[in-house]
Amino acid sequence: MNAGHGPATEPEIRPGTDQPDPSLTPGVDQHSSIREGRQRVDSGVALMGNVGGDFTYLNISAWSDEATERILKPRLREGPYPAEEVRDRLYGFVEPPSYARCRKVLDSRIVLLKARAGTGAATAAFALLAERHGEGGVTGLDAMEDLSTWRPKAGRGYLLQGLPAASARSLDGVRLAGLAEALHDAGAHLVVTMALDARLPSDTSRWEEVHAAPGPHEVAERRLRLVAVEGRLDSSQLDAALGHLASPDCTDYLSKHPLPGDAVDLSDGLRQCAEMLAPIGSVLEELLTGTEAAARSALARARHSAAEVSLMAAIALLAGQDRTVIEQFAAAMRPLLSTRSARTGQKEAAEDQPLDVLGPSFEDRLEAIGARALAPRSSPADRYRYPVQPIVFSGRHRSATLLRHLWLDFEGMPDALWGALEQLRYQPGLDVTAGEAIGRVLAHATGPGALTQLHPFASSGDRWRRRLVAVALGEIVQHPLVSGAVKEQMRRWSRSSAVLRCTVAETCAGSYGLARPAAALKLLDTVLDGSSPELDAKLRSAVSFALGALVTEEANHIEVLETVTRWLEAGRGTPRHSLAVHVIHSMSLSTFPQPGTPGAVRMSLAWTLERHPEQGFALVVLGLDDPATYEAVAQGLGRVEADPDMFQRAAFDHLLSELSRTARQRRGVIRFLLGRHRDHTNASRRRSAS
């Protein structure tokens, strides 16, 4: 359900608060004006919440530019991994048979770990490095990193996932020996994962180890016992789940599906089975319907029915969306699949049979393809809280496997899927759902043109379509073998049209940017370099959103602040300067990101001076010296001084001393200090007179 056109209210946003007044209509437009120290909202509605650890925000600030903004966390990083992410990855970890050998090899500082996909090699690598450096001591490397020249910068555990075959062949014993010595001197360790069939020079064998997956029964049992420890299963439920795990049916399933992920899925099913007293057969049936073989079989059965194929495609691409959206997509796709079914979607009735005017019901159609409707619920992502009824496949992973086969195995199917998606109007969450699904598919695509099919949506005037591409690229880049192609695509688009530069900025506002913040800031710098002198409103909104996403993680604060400082030093009237002015106005008069816009962390001027005094001082000096930001920074400093708590936490006395030292070279600083002295003198005279 979309909001219609209508006049916007203009509630006042009170400076210095971290959250909008709940009594006011939430939301902030990016075109807020500053009048007499008050920030006003031109239009917009925003909802904030925490969904599965990801920050979710529905932006309706511009009625024609809707999008669901969700700052997704990356699985693969090129930089430090937060300790909580490493902890989550190691939940239920079972040491594989090769673990003791890997631990011994790591004593020589390097492990080259060969493994088949899906066997848990990355998890074992995290465990090895966390043992040596703690959960907060793991740093990811770019898969394209040249290990022959790379050297560690700190005593941490370094992880390179998915070393390309060409890079593996270029390594030799001499290079690795030099790298091992550098790691030893820095107190660091390195684990490199690569394909099982990767060929390495013969003199690297001392660092090589072949990963063997842990036993699936052990993985499933370990997770069930952890769930019981956490109180989600009582002792009788745990006994029932473990009994099912030891049954012949589960043993047979795990013998045919022995990967750790299969065991995790089974343990989750057994937990639900124990909680709801469901039969074990239903758990196994749900798991089996999500296999590759089941997906191929389902498509083969439906291949002569445009109605069934279109409905399967809708649920696979938009899993969990409301039934109305699913039906709209299926209706749009049917004529694209078959011109013969364009009018009715079914064959003409025989002459001796009555015409079926109604056709099969929606529930019957769902049942025919193994899907079901979940219980209606209230939408969590819209101010109207309208009811939705999500539609999903019955089988676990069935959506992903079906969509992958539809997209990659059948000629013309991608065009039909894109065509149907093009006909849809925006619905909350559609861009994220479809973006993630398409990203998972394109991660398996091959050929130099695999990413070109994203271009029409990436260059769209509708923000939700650009966000869809941003989410898809953020998913694709999580796969080492294709991450290089995504980075090259981003580099090209960052120097292209204004709309494509918006897409680049939107992509940096998610898992892509959080996984490689330094690279994201460089891309944002390039994006602004290609802008017109008058910064486009959509581009400013996208870059602001990206900066707000980056500051959700503390490790990025200093880099973001230093980037904004450099942009403020750019020539007046340039896009970089315009964006920096926007950020400093927000920080000084309220917060950045502004109240009502996405971001779990909000930086105010006082907060910045307290947490990052060096970067905060640099911003204050430049902000006071710039006519475009002087008034805002002066007001911000005035509020800090007037509040005893902020005064103390921001070390305001020390700040004034430092400003006095720099005043000789800074006219704006002199102006602030003289104005402050005049105000204090006048206030003292008034108190004496009274």
C-alpha positions in Angstrom: 0.0 0.0 0.0 1.6 3.3 -1.1 1.0 6.7 0.3 -0.8 9.0 -2.0 0.1 12.5 -3.0 -0.7 15.1 -0.4 0.5 18.2 1.4 3.4 17.7 3.8 3.4 18.8 7.4 6.3 20.8 8.7 7.0 19.8 12.3 10.0 21.3 14.0 13.0 19.1 14.7 14.5 20.1 18.0 18.3 20.5 17.7 20.4 18.4 20.0 18.2 15.4 20.2 19.1 12.0 19.0 15.5 10.9 18.2 12.6 12.8 16.7 9.7 13.9 18.9 7.3 10.9 18.8 4.4 13.3 18.9 5.4 14.7 15.5 5.1 13.1 12.1 8.5 11.3 11.8 10.8 11.8 8.9 13.2 14.3 7.4 13.6 15.4 3.9 17.1 15.8 2.6 16.2 19.4 1.6 15.8 20.7 5.2 16.3 24.4 5.6 17.9 26.2 8.4 16.0 29.2 9.7 16.9 31.0 12.9 18.6 28.0 14.3 15.6 25.7 13.7 15.6 22.8 11.3 12.3 22.2 9.6 10.9 19.2 7.7 9.7 19.8 4.2 8.1 16.4 3.8 8.4 12.8 4.7 7.6 9.9 6.8 10.1 7.5 8.4 9.8 4.4 10.5 12.8 3.0 12.4 13.3 -0.3 14.0 15.6 -3.3 14.4 14.9 -6.3 12.3 17.2 -9.3 12.6 20.1 -7.1 13.5 19.8 -4.9 10.4 18.5 -1.3 10.5 15.4 -0.8 8.5 13.9 2.5 7.4 11.1 3.3 5.0 11.8 6.5 3.2 8.8 8.4 1.9 10.5 11.8 2.1 9.9 12.3 -1.6 6.6 10.8 -2.7 8.0 10.0 -6.1 11.2 8.5 -4.9 10.3 5.7 -2.5 12.7 3.0 -1.3 13.1 0.6 1.6 16.5 1.5 3.1 18.0 -1.4 5.0 21.7 -1.3 6.0 22.7 -4.9 5.4 25.7 -6.4 7.2 28.3 -8.1 5.0 29.4 -11.7 5.4 32.8 -11.1 3.7 34.9 -8.1 4.8 38.1 -6.5 3.6 39.1 -5.1 6.9 38.5 -5.9 10.6 35.6 -8.2 11.5 33.6 -7.0 14.5 33.9 -9.4 17.4 30.2 -10.1 17.5 30.2 -11.2 13.8 33.1 -13.7 14.5 31.2 -14.9 17.6 28.1 -15.5 15.5 30.1 -17.4 12.8 31.6 -19.7 15.5 28.2 -20.5 17.1 27.9 -24.3 17.3 31.4 -24.8 15.7 32.6 -28.4 15.7 36.3 -29.0 15.1 36.7 -30.8 11.8 39.0 -33.8 11.5 41.7 -31.6 9.8 41.6 -29.0 12.6 44.5 -30.3 14.7 46.7 -30.5 11.6 45.7 -26.9 10.6 46.5 -25.7 14.1 50.0 -27.2 13.9 50.6 -25.8 10.4 49.6 -22.3 11.6 52.5 -22.4 14.0 54.5 -21.5 10.9 52.3 -18.4 10.5 50.5 -19.4 7.2 47.9 -22.0 6.3 46.8 -22.6 2.7 43.5 -24.3 3.3 42.1 -26.3 0.3 38.4 -27.2 0.5 35.3 -28.0 -1.4 32.6 -25.4 -1.4 30.2 -25.6 1.5 32.4 -27.8 3.8 32.9 -25.1 6.4 36.5 -24.1 5.6 35.8 -20.4 6.3 34.3 -21.2 9.7 37.4 -23.3 10.5 39.6 -20.4 9.4 37.8 -18.0 11.7 38.2 -20.5 14.6 41.9 -20.9 14.0 42.6 -17.1 13.9 40.3 -16.4 16.9 42.2 -18.9 18.9 45.4 -16.9 18.3 44.1 -13.3 18.3 40.6 -13.3 19.9 37.2 -12.8 18.3 38.0 -9.1 17.7 41.4 -9.8 16.1 40.4 -11.1 12.7 40.9 -9.0 9.5 39.7 -9.9 6.1 41.8 -9.4 2.9 40.7 -8.7 -0.6 40.6 -12.0 -2.6 42.6 -10.3 -5.3 45.4 -9.3 -2.9 48.9 -10.1 -4.2 50.3 -12.1 -1.4 53.8 -11.9 -2.9 54.0 -8.2 -2.0 51.4 -7.9 0.8 52.7 -7.5 4.4 50.8 -7.4 7.7 50.3 -4.0 9.4 49.5 -5.3 12.9 49.6 -8.4 15.1 46.3 -9.7 14.0 44.8 -12.8 12.3 44.4 -12.2 8.6 41.9 -14.2 6.4 41.8 -14.3 2.6 38.8 -16.3 1.4 38.7 -17.7 -2.1 42.2 -17.2 -3.5 41.9 -17.2 -7.3 43.6 -20.0 -9.2 45.9 -17.7 -11.0 47.1 -16.1 -7.7 47.6 -19.6 -6.2 49.9 -20.6 -9.1 52.0 -17.5 -8.6 52.9 -18.4 -5.0 56.1 -20.3 -4.3 58.1 -21.4 -1.4 60.5 -18.3 -1.5 57.6 -15.8 -1.5 55.8 -17.6 1.3 58.9 -17.9 3.4 59.4 -14.1 3.2 55.7 -13.6 4.0 55.9 -16.0 7.0 58.9 -14.1 8.3 57.0 -10.8 8.1 54.0 -12.3 9.8 56.3 -13.6 12.6 57.9 -10.2 13.1 54.4 -8.5 13.3 53.0 -11.2 15.6 50.4 -12.0 13.0 49.0 -15.1 11.3 47.4 -15.7 7.9 44.9 -18.3 6.7 44.0 -18.5 3.0 41.1 -20.6 1.7 41.0 -21.9 -1.9 39.3 -24.4 -4.1 40.2 -28.0 -3.6 41.5 -28.3 -7.1 43.7 -25.2 -6.9 47.2 -26.0 -8.1 50.1 -24.7 -6.0 53.8 -25.0 -6.6 55.4 -28.1 -5.2 57.6 -26.2 -2.7 54.6 -24.8 -0.8 53.5 -28.1 0.7 54.6 -27.3 4.2 51.9 -24.6 4.4 49.1 -26.6 2.7 46.3 -28.5 4.4 43.2 -30.1 3.0 40.1 -29.3 4.9 37.8 -32.1 5.9 34.2 -31.2 6.9 33.0 -32.0 10.4 30.6 -34.9 10.8 27.0 -33.7 10.1 25.6 -35.6 13.2 28.1 -33.9 15.4 27.2 -30.5 14.0 23.4 -31.1 14.4 23.8 -32.4 17.9 26.1 -29.6 19.0 23.5 -27.0 17.8 20.6 -28.7 19.5 22.5 -28.9 22.8 23.3 -25.2 22.6 19.7 -24.4 21.9 18.8 -26.3 25.1 21.5 -24.4 27.1 19.9 -21.2 25.9 16.6 -22.3 27.3 14.8 -22.7 23.9 14.3 -26.4 24.5 13.6 -28.2 27.8 15.1 -31.5 28.7 12.3 -33.6 27.3 12.2 -31.7 24.0 16.0 -32.1 23.7 15.7 -35.8 24.2 13.0 -36.0 21.6 15.1 -34.0 19.1 18.2 -36.1 19.7 16.1 -39.3 19.3 14.9 -38.1 15.9 18.4 -37.2 15.0 19.5 -40.8 15.6 16.6 -42.3 13.7 17.2 -44.1 10.4 15.4 -41.4 8.4 17.6 -38.6 9.7 20.7 -40.8 9.4 19.9 -41.6 5.8 19.2 -37.9 5.0 22.6 -36.8 6.4 24.4 -39.6 4.6 23.1 -38.1 1.3 23.4 -34.4 2.5 26.6 -34.4 4.6 27.6 -30.7 4.4 27.6 -28.6 7.6 24.8 -26.4 6.2 22.6 -29.4 5.7 23.2 -30.4 9.4 22.3 -26.9 10.5 19.1 -27.0 8.5 18.2 -30.3 10.0 18.9 -29.2 13.6 16.6 -26.2 13.1 13.9 -28.4 11.7 14.3 -30.8 14.7 14.1 -28.0 17.1 10.8 -26.8 15.5 9.6 -30.4 15.4 10.2 -30.8 19.2 8.6 -27.4 20.0 5.4 -28.0 18.0 5.3 -31.9 18.3 5.3 -32.1 14.5 6.1 -35.4 12.8 9.7 -35.9 11.7 8.5 -36.8 8.2 7.3 -33.2 7.6 10.7 -31.9 8.6 12.5 -34.1 6.1 10.0 -33.4 3.4 10.5 -29.7 3.8 14.3 -30.1 3.5 14.1 -32.4 0.5 11.8 -30.0 -1.5 14.6 -27.4 -1.4 17.2 -29.6 -3.1 18.5 -29.1 -6.7 16.8 -32.3 -7.9 13.5 -31.2 -6.5 13.8 -27.8 -8.2 14.5 -29.3 -11.5 11.7 -31.8 -11.1 9.2 -29.1 -10.2 10.1 -27.0 -13.2 9.8 -30.0 -15.5 6.3 -30.7 -14.3 5.2 -27.1 -14.8 7.0 -26.4 -18.1 3.7 -26.5 -20.1 1.8 -24.1 -17.8 2.5 -20.4 -18.1 0.3 -19.8 -15.0 2.3 -22.3 -12.8 5.7 -21.1 -14.0 4.9 -17.5 -13.5 3.6 -18.1 -10.0 6.7 -20.2 -9.1 8.9 -17.4 -10.5 7.0 -14.8 -8.5 7.4 -16.6 -5.2 11.0 -17.5 -5.9 12.0 -13.9 -6.6 9.7 -12.2 -4.1 9.6 -14.8 -1.3 7.8 -13.5 1.7 6.0 -10.6 -0.1 2.3 -10.1 0.2 0.0 -12.3 -1.9 -1.2 -9.2 -3.8 2.3 -8.4 -5.0 2.9 -12.1 -5.9 -0.3 -12.2 -7.9 0.6 -8.9 -9.7 4.0 -10.2 -10.6 2.6 -13.5 -11.9 0.0 -11.7 -13.9 2.6 -9.5 -15.5 4.8 -12.5 -16.3 2.3 -14.8 -17.9 1.9 -13.0 -21.2 5.7 -12.6 -21.4 6.1 -16.4 -21.1 3.4 -17.4 -23.6 1.5 -15.3 -26.1 -1.1 -18.1 -26.3 -2.0 -17.6 -22.7 -1.8 -13.8 -22.8 -5.6 -13.4 -22.7 -6.8 -16.2 -20.4 -3.7 -17.9 -19.1 -5.2 -21.3 -19.9 -6.2 -23.4 -22.8 -9.6 -23.0 -24.5 -12.2 -25.4 -23.1 -13.3 -28.3 -25.2 -16.6 -27.8 -27.1 -18.4 -30.4 -25.0 -17.2 -29.0 -21.7 -18.5 -25.9 -20.0 -16.1 -22.9 -19.9 -14.3 -22.5 -16.6 -14.9 -18.9 -15.9 -13.3 -18.7 -12.5 -10.3 -20.9 -13.0 -8.4 -22.4 -10.0 -8.4 -20.5 -6.8 -5.2 -18.9 -5.5 -4.9 -21.4 -2.7 -5.2 -24.3 -5.2 -2.6 -22.8 -7.4 -0.2 -22.4 -4.4 -0.8 -26.0 -3.4 -0.1 -27.2 -7.0 3.4 -25.7 -6.9 4.2 -26.6 -3.2 3.8 -23.1 -1.8 1.6 -21.8 1.1 0.3 -18.6 2.5 1.5 -17.6 6.0 -0.9 -16.2 8.6 -1.8 -12.5 8.0 0.2 -10.0 10.0 0.7 -6.3 10.3 3.2 -4.7 8.0 6.3 -3.7 10.0 7.6 -1.3 7.4 4.9 1.2 6.7 3.2 3.9 8.8 -0.3 2.6 7.9 0.5 -0.9 9.4 -1.7 -2.5 6.8 -2.3 -6.3 6.9 -0.1 -8.5 4.7 -0.2 -12.2 4.0 3.3 -13.5 3.0 3.6 -16.2 0.5 6.5 -18.7 0.7 7.4 -22.1 -0.6 7.0 -25.0 1.8 10.6 -26.2 1.3 13.6 -24.7 2.9 15.9 -23.1 0.2 13.3 -23.9 -2.5 13.0 -20.2 -3.6 16.8 -19.9 -4.1 17.2 -23.1 -6.0 14.1 -22.6 -8.2 15.1 -19.0 -9.1 18.7 -20.0 -9.9 17.5 -22.7 -12.3 14.9 -20.5 -13.9 17.3 -17.6 -14.4 20.4 -19.5 -15.6 19.1 -22.6 -17.3 16.3 -21.4 -19.6 16.7 -19.2 -22.6 14.9 -15.8 -22.4 13.8 -16.3 -18.7 15.9 -13.4 -17.3 14.3 -11.0 -19.8 10.8 -12.2 -18.7 11.7 -11.8 -15.0 13.1 -8.3 -15.5 10.1 -7.4 -17.7 7.6 -8.5 -15.1 9.6 -6.7 -12.4 9.6 -3.5 -14.5 5.8 -3.5 -14.5 5.5 -3.6 -10.7 4.9 -0.5 -8.7 6.9 0.0 -5.6 5.9 -2.0 -2.5 7.8 -1.7 0.8 10.5 -4.4 1.0 10.2 -5.4 -2.6 13.6 -3.8 -3.6 15.4 -5.6 -0.8 13.8 -9.0 -1.4 14.2 -9.0 -5.1 17.7 -7.5 -4.9 19.0 -10.2 -2.6 17.5 -12.9 -4.7 18.9 -11.6 -7.9 22.3 -11.1 -6.3 22.4 -14.7 -5.2 21.6 -15.8 -8.8 24.1 -13.5 -10.5 26.8 -14.7 -8.2 26.6 -18.0 -10.1 26.4 -16.4 -13.6 29.3 -16.6 -15.9 30.6 -14.5 -18.8 31.8 -10.9 -19.1 28.3 -9.5 -19.5 26.7 -11.1 -16.5 26.3 -7.7 -14.7 25.2 -5.7 -17.7 21.6 -6.8 -17.2 21.6 -4.7 -14.0 22.1 -1.5 -16.1 18.5 -0.6 -17.0 17.5 -0.7 -13.3 20.7 1.0 -12.2 20.0 3.9 -14.6 16.4 4.2 -13.6 14.8 7.4 -12.4 13.0 5.4 -9.7 15.0 5.1 -6.5 13.6 1.7 -5.5 15.0 0.2 -8.7 18.4 1.7 -8.1 18.2 0.4 -4.5 17.4 -3.1 -5.9 20.6 -3.0 -7.9 22.5 -1.7 -4.9 21.3 -4.7 -2.8 22.1 -7.1 -5.6 25.6 -5.8 -6.0 26.1 -6.0 -2.3 25.1 -9.7 -2.4 27.2 -10.5 -5.4 30.4 -9.0 -4.0 30.2 -11.4 -1.1 31.4 -14.1 -3.4 35.2 -13.9 -3.9 35.2 -15.3 -7.5 33.0 -12.5 -8.8 33.9 -9.6 -6.4 36.4 -8.2 -8.8 33.8 -7.8 -11.5 31.5 -5.9 -9.1 34.3 -3.5 -8.1 35.2 -2.8 -11.7 31.5 -2.1 -12.5 31.3 0.3 -9.5 34.5 2.1 -10.7 33.0 2.6 -14.2 29.6 3.8 -12.9 31.2 6.2 -10.5 32.5 8.2 -13.5 29.3 7.9 -15.5 25.9 9.6 -15.5 24.4 11.3 -12.5 21.8 8.5 -12.1 24.5 5.7 -12.2 26.5 7.7 -9.6 23.5 7.7 -7.4 23.4 3.9 -7.7 27.1 3.7 -6.7 26.4 5.8 -3.6 23.4 3.6 -2.7 25.5 0.5 -3.1 28.1 2.0 -0.7 25.2 2.4 1.8 25.1 -1.3 2.7 27.1 -4.5 2.8 29.4 -3.3 0.0 30.4 -0.2 1.9 30.6 -1.8 5.3 32.8 -4.6 3.9 35.3 -2.1 2.4 34.8 1.3 4.0 38.0 2.9 2.6 37.1 1.9 -0.9 33.6 3.1 -0.4 34.8 6.6 0.6 37.0 6.7 -2.4 34.0 5.9 -4.6 31.9 8.5 -3.0 34.7 11.0 -3.6 34.7 10.1 -7.3 30.9 10.2 -7.4 31.0 13.8 -6.2 33.9 14.7 -8.6 31.6 14.0 -11.5 28.7 16.1 -10.3 27.5 19.4 -11.6 28.5 22.5 -9.5 24.9 22.5 -8.1 24.7 19.2 -6.3 21.8 17.1 -7.5 19.3 16.5 -4.6 19.1 12.8 -5.3 22.8 12.4 -5.3 23.2 14.4 -2.1 20.6 12.2 -0.5 22.4 9.0 -1.7 25.8 10.1 -0.6 24.4 11.2 2.8 22.8 7.8 3.2 26.1 6.1 2.4 27.9 8.2 5.0 25.2 7.4 7.6 25.5 3.7 6.8 29.3 3.8 7.3 29.1 5.5 10.7 26.9 2.7 12.0 30.2 0.9 12.8 32.6 2.6 15.1 35.6 1.5 13.2 34.6 3.9 10.3 34.0 7.1 12.3 37.5 8.6 12.0 37.7 7.9 8.2 34.3 9.4 7.6 35.1 12.5 9.7 38.4 13.0 7.9 36.7 12.6 4.6 34.1 15.3 5.4 37.0 17.5 6.6 38.7 17.2 3.2 35.5 17.9 1.4 35.0 21.1 3.4 38.4 22.2 2.2 37.4 21.8 -1.4 36.5 24.9 -3.3 33.3 26.7 -2.4 30.4 25.7 -4.7 31.9 22.3 -5.5 29.8 19.2 -4.9 32.2 18.0 -2.2 32.0 21.3 -0.3 28.2 21.3 -0.6 28.0 17.8 0.8 30.4 18.7 3.7 28.3 21.8 4.5 25.2 19.6 4.7 26.9 17.2 7.1 28.3 19.9 9.4 25.0 21.8 9.5 23.3 18.5 10.6 26.0 17.7 13.2 26.0 21.2 14.6 22.3 21.9 14.8 21.1 18.4 15.4 22.8 15.1 14.4 24.1 13.4 11.4 22.4 11.4 10.1 19.5 13.7 10.8 16.7 12.5 13.1 14.2 10.4 11.1 16.8 9.3 8.5 18.5 5.9 8.6 21.3 5.2 10.9 21.8 3.4 14.2 24.6 5.9 15.3 24.0 9.7 15.2 26.9 12.0 15.4 26.4 15.5 17.0 29.1 18.1 17.4 29.3 17.4 21.1 29.5 13.6 20.6 32.2 14.1 18.0 34.3 16.4 20.3 34.0 13.8 23.1 34.6 10.6 21.1 37.1 11.9 18.4 38.5 15.2 19.7 41.3 15.5 17.1 38.9 15.1 14.1 36.2 17.1 15.9 38.6 20.0 16.5 39.7 20.0 12.8 36.0 20.2 11.8 35.3 23.0 14.2 38.3 25.1 13.0 37.4 24.7 9.3 33.7 25.1 10.1 34.2 28.4 11.8 36.5 29.6 9.0 33.9 28.8 6.3 31.1 31.4 5.9 28.7 28.6 4.8 29.1 26.8 8.1 30.1 29.5 10.6 26.7 30.2 12.0 25.8 26.5 12.4 29.1 25.6 14.1 28.9 28.7 16.4 25.4 27.7 17.5 26.5 24.2 18.1 29.4 25.3 20.2 27.1 27.6 22.1 24.8 24.7 23.0 27.8 22.6 24.2 29.0 25.4 26.4 25.6 26.0 27.9 25.0 22.4 28.9 27.2 21.5 31.9 27.3 17.8 31.1 28.2 18.4 27.4 30.7 21.1 28.5 32.6 18.6 30.6 32.4 15.6 28.2 33.6 17.6 25.3 36.5 19.2 27.3 35.3 22.6 26.2 37.9 24.5 28.2 40.7 22.7 26.3 38.9 23.3 23.0 38.8 27.0 23.7 42.5 27.0 24.5 43.3 25.2 21.2 41.1 27.6 19.3 43.0 30.6 20.8 46.2 29.1 19.6 45.0 28.8 16.0 43.1 32.1 15.9 45.9 34.2 14.4 45.6 32.2 11.1 41.8 31.8 11.1 39.5 34.8 10.7 36.5 32.7 11.4 38.0 31.5 14.7 38.8 35.1 15.7 35.2 36.1 14.9 33.9 33.3 17.1 36.1 34.1 20.1 35.5 37.8 19.9 31.7 37.2 19.6 31.8 34.9 22.5 33.8 37.4 24.6 31.3 40.1 23.7 28.3 38.0 24.7 29.9 37.0 28.0 30.8 40.6 28.8 27.3 41.8 28.0 25.7 39.1 30.1 28.0 40.0 33.0 27.0 43.6 32.8 23.3 42.7 32.7 23.8 40.6 35.8 25.7 43.4 37.6 23.0 46.0 36.7 20.2 43.8 38.0 
